[in-house]
Amino acid sequence: MATPAPFPNPAPFPAPGPFGTPNPLASPNPIAPPPAPTEPFGPLAPPTPEPPAESAASGEPSEPAEPGSRAEPAESGNPAEPPAPTAPAEPTAPSPHPDPYELGLRIRRDVLGDAPVDAETARADAFGAGFDELATRHAWGEVWSRGGLDRRTRAAVALAALASGGHLDDLAAHTRAALRAGLTPAEIEEVLIQTGVYCGLPAASAAVRVAGAVIREETAPRG
């Protein structure tokens, strides 16, 4: 029969603590403390002070500032000068525009004739001269001078407007103007018939009487 192998020796117990009790935290193989750090490169040398900066203007080294003093900004050799004030631009003069009065007076004479215009301007004294000038400049110089409608069409429109408003005195003058513009008596009658449909028969009837008298006068044979 084989003899059993002997049991290994148990590990020694840790040394007892200060009060005779085993120290559970003690290690059978205590770790040695790390060696003290050494300075392989020797002690650090004190920092070398930087040389003083040279002045940009004179090239000489500037004096070091005292502790606690406030550094002043260096002055530039060419300080920036404020821009010189510019004079305001003068307003440009508006482009010359011809006065429509002269054009209106010419168109007024072409449409109505010289005799009626001369009579109207002669009757306009200091009281009515301003209104006559306004009518010549605005009605004749700015409206009758516009493009888009020929003289015949504008004359027909003027007849219809004067007849609808009952302005029989001006209707007589514009009936002569319509004849001068090339409208025939039959066309003038058609304009007044069309006006009566939309503006009333009484107004158109009075316009027909006035226009008829002018047409008979203008178309009568000269003896």
Salt bridges, closest charged atoms under 4 A:
ASP99 OD1 - ARG137 NE 2.99
ASP110 OD2 - ARG106 NH1 4.00
ASP114 OD1 - ARG109 NH1 3.39
ASP118 OD1 - ARG109 NH2 2.84
GLU120 OE2 - ARG123 NH2 2.47
ASP132 OD1 - ARG108 NH2 3.19
GLU133 OE2 - ARG137 NH2 3.13
GLU142 OE1 - HIS138 ND1 3.19
GLU187 OE1 - ARG152 NH2 2.65
GLU217 OE1 - ARG176 NH2 3.22
GLU218 OE2 - ARG176 NE 2.95
